[in-house]
Amino acid sequence: MSKALALVVVLFFVGFFGECYGELRVGFYKGKCGITDVEVVVKKVVETWHFTKREKDIAAALLRMQFHDCFVNGCDASILLDGNNSEKKAGPNSSVRGYKLIDAIKEALEARCKGLVSCADIISLATRDAVVLSGGKWYNVETGRRDGKVSLASNVDLPSPSISVSDSIKVFGKKKISPIDMVYLLGGHTVGNTRCSLIQDRIYNFNNTGVRDPTMSNWLFSELIKKCPRVSSFDNNVPLDMKTPSFVDNSFFGEIQKGNGVLKIDQQLALDGLTKKIVGDIVKDPNFFTNFGEAMVKLGRVEVLIDGQGEVRTSCRVVNKKVGFYEGKCGLTNVEGVVQNVVNTWHIEKKEKDIPAALLRMQFHDCFVKGCDASILLDGFISEKTAVPNSSVRGYELIDAIKEALEAKCQGLVSCADIISMATRDAVVLGGGKWYDVETGRRDGNVSLASNVNLPAATISVSDSIKLFASKNLTQYDMVYLLGGHTVGIARCSLFKDRIYNYNNTGGPDPSMSPWLLAELKERCPRISLFFDNTYPLDVKTPSLVDNSYFQEIQRGNGVLQIDQQIALDELTKNIVDDIVSDPDFYTKFGEAMVKLGRVEVLIDGQGEVRKSCRVVNEKPFIFGGFH
């Protein structure tokens, strides 16, 4: 089928009955989160988003999202998963919106009852609440779904807006949806827009006749030629319901009776003998809102995952990584114990006391390029290693040593991506930090290009940094805690020399720098130094310990990098820094932020590979006649 329909802002070809929908029930979460009413939390976030952010079209966005999710692999929230080849990347989903609202709801629920409410249920609940805000009627939503773990763009196949009524009935019939259900759910087009490109043929060249669709009213035709000129450099929006485009009501059906259906399938519903009577009944149906809600409930039953199936994601954008993923998979060998022993040996025997700084930096530089896929470890003339920001990254030989030890015990089992995360945790502990559980189960990427490396500069603004971290699904709090990794390590004078001698081209120092630090840096980093690019500790108080003294120092004006100093001054982050200074749970929260970093755009299951050597991708077996 054509995928063009997915560009319609609210094309709502509904879902279908799942085999297990009987396991869903209204009030599934009642009493499971203490005194918190899960559905009220969802409702409040949706209302706040609607009124505070003034996003009046969230009903259209979420109706579309629910359809696009349920129609591909069932209602399992697979549309929410990030990834280079996830459903989000499919052409039909390129204009789906509402992801940030779902994130906000998930964050609010996780703060109250961690790991309880599935992302699939959030979509259904939030859609219902958005429908009510747009004039629809409240309907009870069945809950108890679990989240899927597979999301592939190749699975996305949605029907065209030019599909015939008979073919549409067949499609829905295969999903055990009756023609009546189909028509009610197409009533979701009472809100939202479509683009001119999807209806241009109806206006100017219907069925290659060179003229308009004869079923279109004269009034609609005159409206559409104004909004969608034959030649235009813009792909304009057109409301699907020309009468009440922002309200969930049955005016859509009255309009298609008058020849004002914008999409071909919408108009044909009112004309085809198979559905014409259904449309006529809906126009005068006093129970439209109730029946529409019942149809939405049926959509929410589509091929759901229940009980032990799937999972309840802690973040809607990534599947859960499992703590102890390798447990029992390498005989009696404790994989994490092997990693820890090698890190400890490296630290003690080789007397490399700065491995926490080296590995913290390596993990960040890996995860922020193509996700946590160990692509930074791959050798090559144009690999990520050769990019300027990575020229001073260290720790490769330690990772090699860990990989060698693991391959000797359980060949081809442990990914290099997981080794980075586990080794970093162990190094943090050696640096005085607190143990945190590392989720494992990542796989390794097989692409590494220097041209992909675009890491934030030390002079990035706080607001831009927040945006960058948000693009990786990390909050402002996560960002500040992760920058706390600068509690260990050093920076070269060339990275902050302008702060000493020519801040913002003023010819003077950065005024936010303390006099003490300025004197220190001038001594360490003279204005003219022909042969040496000296280094200076990022945490001037305890440069070798993982602790929160870094935050105390930046409060005093002793932040060495501009971004470090600015997070203590900028109103967006100042309060966070103040809280961390007096936070007795700093170590725990730092560990939690590291776990979140380790979730960025990971490869799982059949994606990527588990490298035999962290420096090269695996060779493919030779097959006669070519490579396989």
Secondary structure, DSSP 4 states (H G I P E B T S, - for coil): --SGGGGSTT--------TTGGG-EETTTTTSSTT--HHHHHHHHHHHHHHTS--TTHHHHHHHHHHHHHTTTSSSSGGG---TTSGGGSGGGTT---HHHHHHHHHHHHHHSTTTS-HHHHHHHHHHHHHHHTT----PPEE--BB-S---GGG-----TT--HHHHHHHHHHTT--HHHHHHHHGGGGS-EEEGGGTHHHHH-GGGSSS--TTS-HHHHHHHHHHS-SS-SS--EEESSSSSTTS-SSHHHHHHHTT--SSHHHHHHTTSTTTHHHHHHHHT-TTHHHHHHHHHHHHTTTT-B-TTSSB--SBTTBPPPEETTTTTSSTT--HHHHHHHHHHHHHHHS--TTHHHHHHHHHHHHHHHHSSSSGGG---TTSGGGSGGGTT---HHHHHHHHHHHHHHSTTTS-HHHHHHHHHHHHHHHTT----PPEE--BB-S---GGG--PPPTT--HHHHHHHHHTTT--HHHHHHHHGGGGS-EEEGGGTHHHHH-GGGSSS--TTS-HHHHHHHHHHS-S--SS---EEESSSS-TTS-SSHHHHHHHTT--SSHHHHHHTTSTTTHHHHHHHHT-TTHHHHHHHHHHHHTTTT-B-TTSSB--SBTTBPPPPPEETTEE-
